[in-house]
Amino acid sequence: MRSNFAKLIYAAMIVIIAGAVSAFGPVDAKKGTYKIDPSHTQIIFEIQHMGLSNFFGRFSKVSGQLVFDPAAPESSALSADVDMTAIDTHVSELDKDLVDFFKADKFPTASFRATGISRTGDNTGTVTGDLTLAGVTKPVTLNVTFKGARNPPIPFQPYRIGFDGTATIHRADFGLTHAIWSSMVGDDVTLLIEMEGELQ
């Protein structure tokens, strides 16, 4: 009896896993509210160093939500917050300096609030919004690509959606020109964004 019962349990698990794996393919995104998954979301920044090379760093703690309607993406809403104390450039001393540079003691969080969304292609669009950084708010436009939505291959895990985006901002717009090394790096900062959200 135990052997038969064990076989039934095993067979049931195979069916569940097989069903989950078969669903692990791009599907039409579900309408709903998605919580930004901080484990699979990051913002990479790129800036010129002395005109000799491009330097990269990463903001690794991002939170927020996306209210998404695939039938009318222009009616969607996005809000995101970035922990400005969680900076990784692979240079530990620079990480500490940048926390001070971004005035994170006074403004520990940067925020983005979408004010307009437009579709530019089947899977592309622009998201215009207000970026607040170091206490200064300026309009910024993101060029975004819809990467897909799907069920993960693990049973009972939340349905997921993915986007990437790019934008260019200017340090001077946010008053970030006060460091002694400021003249050695460019004013233009390219942002490379990878985001996954979990359906709530």
DRENLO-233029 format. One record per residue (C-alpha): residue number from 1; x, y, z; residue in three letters. Coordinates in steps of 0.02 Angstrom, whole numbers, plus 50000, padded with zeros to 5 digits. Example, Ala and Ser with C-alpha at 12.3 -4.5 7.8 and 13.67 -1.06 7.14 Angstrom:
<sites>
<site><pos>1</pos><xx>50615</xx><yy>49775</yy><zz>50390</zz><code>Ala</code></site>
<site><pos>2</pos><xx>50684</xx><yy>49947</yy><zz>50357</zz><code>Ser</code></site>
</sites>
This chain:
<sites>
<site><pos>1</pos><xx>50000</xx><yy>50000</yy><zz>50000</zz><code>Met</code></site>
<site><pos>2</pos><xx>50137</xx><yy>50121</yy><zz>50047</zz><code>Arg</code></site>
<site><pos>3</pos><xx>50226</xx><yy>50085</yy><zz>49884</zz><code>Ser</code></site>
<site><pos>4</pos><xx>50069</xx><yy>50120</yy><zz>49782</zz><code>Asn</code></site>
<site><pos>5</pos><xx>50034</xx><yy>50279</yy><zz>49881</zz><code>Phe</code></site>
<site><pos>6</pos><xx>50212</xx><yy>50338</yy><zz>49853</zz><code>Ala</code></site>
<site><pos>7</pos><xx>50193</xx><yy>50306</yy><zz>49666</zz><code>Lys</code></site>
<site><pos>8</pos><xx>50033</xx><yy>50407</yy><zz>49662</zz><code>Leu</code></site>
<site><pos>9</pos><xx>50115</xx><yy>50554</yy><zz>49752</zz><code>Ile</code></site>
<site><pos>10</pos><xx>50264</xx><yy>50544</yy><zz>49634</zz><code>Tyr</code></site>
<site><pos>11</pos><xx>50151</xx><yy>50540</yy><zz>49482</zz><code>Ala</code></site>
<site><pos>12</pos><xx>50052</xx><yy>50689</yy><zz>49546</zz><code>Ala</code></site>
<site><pos>13</pos><xx>50211</xx><yy>50790</yy><zz>49571</zz><code>Met</code></site>
<site><pos>14</pos><xx>50269</xx><yy>50748</yy><zz>49395</zz><code>Ile</code></site>
<site><pos>15</pos><xx>50103</xx><yy>50810</yy><zz>49326</zz><code>Val</code></site>
<site><pos>16</pos><xx>50114</xx><yy>50973</yy><zz>49425</zz><code>Ile</code></site>
<site><pos>17</pos><xx>50294</xx><yy>51007</yy><zz>49374</zz><code>Ile</code></site>
<site><pos>18</pos><xx>50263</xx><yy>50960</yy><zz>49193</zz><code>Ala</code></site>
<site><pos>19</pos><xx>50115</xx><yy>51077</yy><zz>49188</zz><code>Gly</code></site>
<site><pos>20</pos><xx>50218</xx><yy>51218</yy><zz>49261</zz><code>Ala</code></site>
<site><pos>21</pos><xx>50361</xx><yy>51190</yy><zz>49138</zz><code>Val</code></site>
<site><pos>22</pos><xx>50242</xx><yy>51183</yy><zz>48991</zz><code>Ser</code></site>
<site><pos>23</pos><xx>50176</xx><yy>51353</yy><zz>49046</zz><code>Ala</code></site>
<site><pos>24</pos><xx>50351</xx><yy>51426</yy><zz>49049</zz><code>Phe</code></site>
<site><pos>25</pos><xx>50332</xx><yy>51517</yy><zz>48885</zz><code>Gly</code></site>
<site><pos>26</pos><xx>50286</xx><yy>51694</yy><zz>48833</zz><code>Pro</code></site>
<site><pos>27</pos><xx>50101</xx><yy>51729</yy><zz>48847</zz><code>Val</code></site>
<site><pos>28</pos><xx>49994</xx><yy>51884</yy><zz>48834</zz><code>Asp</code></site>
<site><pos>29</pos><xx>50023</xx><yy>51984</yy><zz>48991</zz><code>Ala</code></site>
<site><pos>30</pos><xx>49887</xx><yy>51983</yy><zz>49123</zz><code>Lys</code></site>
<site><pos>31</pos><xx>49807</xx><yy>52145</yy><zz>49175</zz><code>Lys</code></site>
<site><pos>32</pos><xx>49840</xx><yy>52189</yy><zz>49356</zz><code>Gly</code></site>
<site><pos>33</pos><xx>49956</xx><yy>52262</yy><zz>49486</zz><code>Thr</code></site>
<site><pos>34</pos><xx>50135</xx><yy>52200</yy><zz>49485</zz><code>Tyr</code></site>
<site><pos>35</pos><xx>50255</xx><yy>52223</yy><zz>49630</zz><code>Lys</code></site>
<site><pos>36</pos><xx>50433</xx><yy>52259</yy><zz>49575</zz><code>Ile</code></site>
<site><pos>37</pos><xx>50540</xx><yy>52109</yy><zz>49618</zz><code>Asp</code></site>
<site><pos>38</pos><xx>50700</xx><yy>52180</yy><zz>49697</zz><code>Pro</code></site>
<site><pos>39</pos><xx>50792</xx><yy>52015</yy><zz>49669</zz><code>Ser</code></site>
<site><pos>40</pos><xx>50772</xx><yy>52031</yy><zz>49481</zz><code>His</code></site>
<site><pos>41</pos><xx>50775</xx><yy>52220</yy><zz>49459</zz><code>Thr</code></site>
<site><pos>42</pos><xx>50925</xx><yy>52332</yy><zz>49446</zz><code>Gln</code></site>
<site><pos>43</pos><xx>50982</xx><yy>52498</yy><zz>49375</zz><code>Ile</code></site>
<site><pos>44</pos><xx>51152</xx><yy>52511</yy><zz>49294</zz><code>Ile</code></site>
<site><pos>45</pos><xx>51227</xx><yy>52684</yy><zz>49269</zz><code>Phe</code></site>
<site><pos>46</pos><xx>51361</xx><yy>52727</yy><zz>49141</zz><code>Glu</code></site>
<site><pos>47</pos><xx>51467</xx><yy>52884</yy><zz>49137</zz><code>Ile</code></site>
<site><pos>48</pos><xx>51623</xx><yy>52939</yy><zz>49043</zz><code>Gln</code></site>
<site><pos>49</pos><xx>51785</xx><yy>52948</yy><zz>49141</zz><code>His</code></site>
<site><pos>50</pos><xx>51908</xx><yy>53079</yy><zz>49080</zz><code>Met</code></site>
<site><pos>51</pos><xx>51852</xx><yy>53044</yy><zz>48902</zz><code>Gly</code></site>
<site><pos>52</pos><xx>51955</xx><yy>52883</yy><zz>48911</zz><code>Leu</code></site>
<site><pos>53</pos><xx>51829</xx><yy>52751</yy><zz>48962</zz><code>Ser</code></site>
<site><pos>54</pos><xx>51651</xx><yy>52720</yy><zz>49016</zz><code>Asn</code></site>
<site><pos>55</pos><xx>51627</xx><yy>52682</yy><zz>49200</zz><code>Phe</code></site>
<site><pos>56</pos><xx>51484</xx><yy>52577</yy><zz>49266</zz><code>Phe</code></site>
<site><pos>57</pos><xx>51396</xx><yy>52559</yy><zz>49433</zz><code>Gly</code></site>
<site><pos>58</pos><xx>51237</xx><yy>52480</yy><zz>49497</zz><code>Arg</code></site>
<site><pos>59</pos><xx>51091</xx><yy>52526</yy><zz>49608</zz><code>Phe</code></site>
<site><pos>60</pos><xx>51033</xx><yy>52359</yy><zz>49675</zz><code>Ser</code></site>
<site><pos>61</pos><xx>50886</xx><yy>52400</yy><zz>49789</zz><code>Lys</code></site>
<site><pos>62</pos><xx>50732</xx><yy>52452</yy><zz>49690</zz><code>Val</code></site>
<site><pos>63</pos><xx>50551</xx><yy>52442</yy><zz>49748</zz><code>Ser</code></site>
<site><pos>64</pos><xx>50383</xx><yy>52498</yy><zz>49682</zz><code>Gly</code></site>
<site><pos>65</pos><xx>50238</xx><yy>52440</yy><zz>49576</zz><code>Gln</code></site>
<site><pos>66</pos><xx>50169</xx><yy>52436</yy><zz>49400</zz><code>Leu</code></site>
<site><pos>67</pos><xx>49983</xx><yy>52441</yy><zz>49365</zz><code>Val</code></site>
<site><pos>68</pos><xx>49979</xx><yy>52366</yy><zz>49191</zz><code>Phe</code></site>
<site><pos>69</pos><xx>49843</xx><yy>52351</yy><zz>49060</zz><code>Asp</code></site>
<site><pos>70</pos><xx>49906</xx><yy>52262</yy><zz>48902</zz><code>Pro</code></site>
<site><pos>71</pos><xx>49751</xx><yy>52315</yy><zz>48806</zz><code>Ala</code></site>
<site><pos>72</pos><xx>49784</xx><yy>52498</yy><zz>48846</zz><code>Ala</code></site>
<site><pos>73</pos><xx>49965</xx><yy>52518</yy><zz>48903</zz><code>Pro</code></site>
<site><pos>74</pos><xx>49950</xx><yy>52707</yy><zz>48897</zz><code>Glu</code></site>
<site><pos>75</pos><xx>49832</xx><yy>52696</yy><zz>49045</zz><code>Ser</code></site>
<site><pos>76</pos><xx>49958</xx><yy>52599</yy><zz>49150</zz><code>Ser</code></site>
<site><pos>77</pos><xx>50046</xx><yy>52674</yy><zz>49301</zz><code>Ala</code></site>
<site><pos>78</pos><xx>50223</xx><yy>52653</yy><zz>49366</zz><code>Leu</code></site>
<site><pos>79</pos><xx>50307</xx><yy>52708</yy><zz>49526</zz><code>Ser</code></site>
<site><pos>80</pos><xx>50480</xx><yy>52658</yy><zz>49584</zz><code>Ala</code></site>
<site><pos>81</pos><xx>50596</xx><yy>52700</yy><zz>49728</zz><code>Asp</code></site>
<site><pos>82</pos><xx>50785</xx><yy>52675</yy><zz>49730</zz><code>Val</code></site>
<site><pos>83</pos><xx>50889</xx><yy>52655</yy><zz>49887</zz><code>Asp</code></site>
<site><pos>84</pos><xx>51032</xx><yy>52779</yy><zz>49859</zz><code>Met</code></site>
<site><pos>85</pos><xx>51138</xx><yy>52699</yy><zz>49995</zz><code>Thr</code></site>
<site><pos>86</pos><xx>51147</xx><yy>52533</yy><zz>49898</zz><code>Ala</code></site>
<site><pos>87</pos><xx>51278</xx><yy>52575</yy><zz>49766</zz><code>Ile</code></site>
<site><pos>88</pos><xx>51401</xx><yy>52450</yy><zz>49692</zz><code>Asp</code></site>
<site><pos>89</pos><xx>51541</xx><yy>52509</yy><zz>49578</zz><code>Thr</code></site>
<site><pos>90</pos><xx>51665</xx><yy>52369</yy><zz>49626</zz><code>His</code></site>
<site><pos>91</pos><xx>51770</xx><yy>52508</yy><zz>49708</zz><code>Val</code></site>
<site><pos>92</pos><xx>51725</xx><yy>52509</yy><zz>49893</zz><code>Ser</code></site>
<site><pos>93</pos><xx>51796</xx><yy>52682</yy><zz>49931</zz><code>Glu</code></site>
<site><pos>94</pos><xx>51702</xx><yy>52756</yy><zz>49783</zz><code>Leu</code></site>
<site><pos>95</pos><xx>51541</xx><yy>52674</yy><zz>49842</zz><code>Asp</code></site>
<site><pos>96</pos><xx>51558</xx><yy>52769</yy><zz>50005</zz><code>Lys</code></site>
<site><pos>97</pos><xx>51600</xx><yy>52931</yy><zz>49915</zz><code>Asp</code></site>
<site><pos>98</pos><xx>51448</xx><yy>52915</yy><zz>49802</zz><code>Leu</code></site>
<site><pos>99</pos><xx>51331</xx><yy>52894</yy><zz>49950</zz><code>Val</code></site>
<site><pos>100</pos><xx>51393</xx><yy>53064</yy><zz>50008</zz><code>Asp</code></site>
<site><pos>101</pos><xx>51391</xx><yy>53133</yy><zz>49830</zz><code>Phe</code></site>
<site><pos>102</pos><xx>51207</xx><yy>53090</yy><zz>49810</zz><code>Phe</code></site>
<site><pos>103</pos><xx>51171</xx><yy>53171</yy><zz>49980</zz><code>Lys</code></site>
<site><pos>104</pos><xx>51096</xx><yy>53006</yy><zz>50036</zz><code>Ala</code></site>
<site><pos>105</pos><xx>51104</xx><yy>53056</yy><zz>50219</zz><code>Asp</code></site>
<site><pos>106</pos><xx>50971</xx><yy>53188</yy><zz>50182</zz><code>Lys</code></site>
<site><pos>107</pos><xx>50890</xx><yy>53107</yy><zz>50029</zz><code>Phe</code></site>
<site><pos>108</pos><xx>50910</xx><yy>52918</yy><zz>50050</zz><code>Pro</code></site>
<site><pos>109</pos><xx>50782</xx><yy>52877</yy><zz>49916</zz><code>Thr</code></site>
<site><pos>110</pos><xx>50767</xx><yy>52927</yy><zz>49733</zz><code>Ala</code></site>
<site><pos>111</pos><xx>50595</xx><yy>52908</yy><zz>49656</zz><code>Ser</code></site>
<site><pos>112</pos><xx>50515</xx><yy>52898</yy><zz>49485</zz><code>Phe</code></site>
<site><pos>113</pos><xx>50330</xx><yy>52929</yy><zz>49455</zz><code>Arg</code></site>
<site><pos>114</pos><xx>50263</xx><yy>52903</yy><zz>49280</zz><code>Ala</code></site>
<site><pos>115</pos><xx>50158</xx><yy>53044</yy><zz>49209</zz><code>Thr</code></site>
<site><pos>116</pos><xx>50131</xx><yy>52978</yy><zz>49032</zz><code>Gly</code></site>
<site><pos>117</pos><xx>50151</xx><yy>52816</yy><zz>48935</zz><code>Ile</code></site>
<site><pos>118</pos><xx>50152</xx><yy>52799</yy><zz>48745</zz><code>Ser</code></site>
<site><pos>119</pos><xx>50168</xx><yy>52646</yy><zz>48634</zz><code>Arg</code></site>
<site><pos>120</pos><xx>50298</xx><yy>52660</yy><zz>48495</zz><code>Thr</code></site>
<site><pos>121</pos><xx>50291</xx><yy>52481</yy><zz>48428</zz><code>Gly</code></site>
<site><pos>122</pos><xx>50223</xx><yy>52308</yy><zz>48462</zz><code>Asp</code></site>
<site><pos>123</pos><xx>50335</xx><yy>52285</yy><zz>48613</zz><code>Asn</code></site>
<site><pos>124</pos><xx>50410</xx><yy>52458</yy><zz>48639</zz><code>Thr</code></site>
<site><pos>125</pos><xx>50356</xx><yy>52623</yy><zz>48713</zz><code>Gly</code></site>
<site><pos>126</pos><xx>50407</xx><yy>52778</yy><zz>48809</zz><code>Thr</code></site>
<site><pos>127</pos><xx>50372</xx><yy>52815</yy><zz>48990</zz><code>Val</code></site>
<site><pos>128</pos><xx>50384</xx><yy>52997</yy><zz>49040</zz><code>Thr</code></site>
<site><pos>129</pos><xx>50390</xx><yy>53039</yy><zz>49222</zz><code>Gly</code></site>
<site><pos>130</pos><xx>50461</xx><yy>53142</yy><zz>49364</zz><code>Asp</code></site>
<site><pos>131</pos><xx>50629</xx><yy>53087</yy><zz>49434</zz><code>Leu</code></site>
<site><pos>132</pos><xx>50671</xx><yy>53152</yy><zz>49606</zz><code>Thr</code></site>
<site><pos>133</pos><xx>50856</xx><yy>53137</yy><zz>49645</zz><code>Leu</code></site>
<site><pos>134</pos><xx>50954</xx><yy>53223</yy><zz>49784</zz><code>Ala</code></site>
<site><pos>135</pos><xx>50800</xx><yy>53327</yy><zz>49822</zz><code>Gly</code></site>
<site><pos>136</pos><xx>50779</xx><yy>53392</yy><zz>49644</zz><code>Val</code></site>
<site><pos>137</pos><xx>50636</xx><yy>53340</yy><zz>49529</zz><code>Thr</code></site>
<site><pos>138</pos><xx>50655</xx><yy>53341</yy><zz>49340</zz><code>Lys</code></site>
<site><pos>139</pos><xx>50558</xx><yy>53260</yy><zz>49196</zz><code>Pro</code></site>
<site><pos>140</pos><xx>50640</xx><yy>53105</yy><zz>49121</zz><code>Val</code></site>
<site><pos>141</pos><xx>50588</xx><yy>52994</yy><zz>48976</zz><code>Thr</code></site>
<site><pos>142</pos><xx>50623</xx><yy>52807</yy><zz>48976</zz><code>Leu</code></site>
<site><pos>143</pos><xx>50630</xx><yy>52705</yy><zz>48816</zz><code>Asn</code></site>
<site><pos>144</pos><xx>50557</xx><yy>52537</yy><zz>48867</zz><code>Val</code></site>
<site><pos>145</pos><xx>50541</xx><yy>52364</yy><zz>48791</zz><code>Thr</code></site>
<site><pos>146</pos><xx>50413</xx><yy>52236</yy><zz>48849</zz><code>Phe</code></site>
<site><pos>147</pos><xx>50510</xx><yy>52072</yy><zz>48870</zz><code>Lys</code></site>
<site><pos>148</pos><xx>50361</xx><yy>51959</yy><zz>48905</zz><code>Gly</code></site>
<site><pos>149</pos><xx>50256</xx><yy>51884</yy><zz>49043</zz><code>Ala</code></site>
<site><pos>150</pos><xx>50244</xx><yy>51706</yy><zz>49102</zz><code>Arg</code></site>
<site><pos>151</pos><xx>50215</xx><yy>51580</yy><zz>49239</zz><code>Asn</code></site>
<site><pos>152</pos><xx>50379</xx><yy>51522</yy><zz>49318</zz><code>Pro</code></site>
<site><pos>153</pos><xx>50420</xx><yy>51335</yy><zz>49311</zz><code>Pro</code></site>
<site><pos>154</pos><xx>50403</xx><yy>51320</yy><zz>49499</zz><code>Ile</code></site>
<site><pos>155</pos><xx>50228</xx><yy>51278</yy><zz>49565</zz><code>Pro</code></site>
<site><pos>156</pos><xx>50136</xx><yy>51413</yy><zz>49663</zz><code>Phe</code></site>
<site><pos>157</pos><xx>50260</xx><yy>51550</yy><zz>49616</zz><code>Gln</code></site>
<site><pos>158</pos><xx>50182</xx><yy>51716</yy><zz>49560</zz><code>Pro</code></site>
<site><pos>159</pos><xx>50152</xx><yy>51760</yy><zz>49378</zz><code>Tyr</code></site>
<site><pos>160</pos><xx>50290</xx><yy>51875</yy><zz>49315</zz><code>Arg</code></site>
<site><pos>161</pos><xx>50315</xx><yy>52016</yy><zz>49190</zz><code>Ile</code></site>
<site><pos>162</pos><xx>50475</xx><yy>52092</yy><zz>49124</zz><code>Gly</code></site>
<site><pos>163</pos><xx>50533</xx><yy>52256</yy><zz>49048</zz><code>Phe</code></site>
<site><pos>164</pos><xx>50696</xx><yy>52341</yy><zz>49011</zz><code>Asp</code></site>
<site><pos>165</pos><xx>50725</xx><yy>52526</yy><zz>48988</zz><code>Gly</code></site>
<site><pos>166</pos><xx>50855</xx><yy>52658</yy><zz>48950</zz><code>Thr</code></site>
<site><pos>167</pos><xx>50867</xx><yy>52844</yy><zz>48985</zz><code>Ala</code></site>
<site><pos>168</pos><xx>50996</xx><yy>52982</yy><zz>48988</zz><code>Thr</code></site>
<site><pos>169</pos><xx>51000</xx><yy>53110</yy><zz>49127</zz><code>Ile</code></site>
<site><pos>170</pos><xx>51117</xx><yy>53256</yy><zz>49162</zz><code>His</code></site>
<site><pos>171</pos><xx>51206</xx><yy>53274</yy><zz>49327</zz><code>Arg</code></site>
<site><pos>172</pos><xx>51197</xx><yy>53463</yy><zz>49320</zz><code>Ala</code></site>
<site><pos>173</pos><xx>51007</xx><yy>53458</yy><zz>49313</zz><code>Asp</code></site>
<site><pos>174</pos><xx>51007</xx><yy>53383</yy><zz>49487</zz><code>Phe</code></site>
<site><pos>175</pos><xx>51144</xx><yy>53491</yy><zz>49559</zz><code>Gly</code></site>
<site><pos>176</pos><xx>51268</xx><yy>53346</yy><zz>49564</zz><code>Leu</code></site>
<site><pos>177</pos><xx>51424</xx><yy>53441</yy><zz>49514</zz><code>Thr</code></site>
<site><pos>178</pos><xx>51499</xx><yy>53479</yy><zz>49683</zz><code>His</code></site>
<site><pos>179</pos><xx>51629</xx><yy>53339</yy><zz>49700</zz><code>Ala</code></site>
<site><pos>180</pos><xx>51814</xx><yy>53378</yy><zz>49680</zz><code>Ile</code></site>
<site><pos>181</pos><xx>51821</xx><yy>53249</yy><zz>49539</zz><code>Trp</code></site>
<site><pos>182</pos><xx>51665</xx><yy>53313</yy><zz>49452</zz><code>Ser</code></site>
<site><pos>183</pos><xx>51760</xx><yy>53393</yy><zz>49307</zz><code>Ser</code></site>
<site><pos>184</pos><xx>51841</xx><yy>53225</yy><zz>49266</zz><code>Met</code></site>
<site><pos>185</pos><xx>51679</xx><yy>53136</yy><zz>49226</zz><code>Val</code></site>
<site><pos>186</pos><xx>51543</xx><yy>53172</yy><zz>49099</zz><code>Gly</code></site>
<site><pos>187</pos><xx>51381</xx><yy>53264</yy><zz>49132</zz><code>Asp</code></site>
<site><pos>188</pos><xx>51277</xx><yy>53136</yy><zz>49037</zz><code>Asp</code></site>
<site><pos>189</pos><xx>51231</xx><yy>52981</yy><zz>49134</zz><code>Val</code></site>
<site><pos>190</pos><xx>51153</xx><yy>52833</yy><zz>49043</zz><code>Thr</code></site>
<site><pos>191</pos><xx>51034</xx><yy>52725</yy><zz>49143</zz><code>Leu</code></site>
<site><pos>192</pos><xx>51006</xx><yy>52542</yy><zz>49095</zz><code>Leu</code></site>
<site><pos>193</pos><xx>50858</xx><yy>52466</yy><zz>49184</zz><code>Ile</code></site>
<site><pos>194</pos><xx>50805</xx><yy>52283</yy><zz>49200</zz><code>Glu</code></site>
<site><pos>195</pos><xx>50642</xx><yy>52253</yy><zz>49292</zz><code>Met</code></site>
<site><pos>196</pos><xx>50534</xx><yy>52104</yy><zz>49337</zz><code>Glu</code></site>
<site><pos>197</pos><xx>50367</xx><yy>52118</yy><zz>49425</zz><code>Gly</code></site>
<site><pos>198</pos><xx>50260</xx><yy>51991</yy><zz>49518</zz><code>Glu</code></site>
<site><pos>199</pos><xx>50072</xx><yy>51992</yy><zz>49496</zz><code>Leu</code></site>
<site><pos>200</pos><xx>49985</xx><yy>52031</yy><zz>49660</zz><code>Gln</code></site>
</sites>
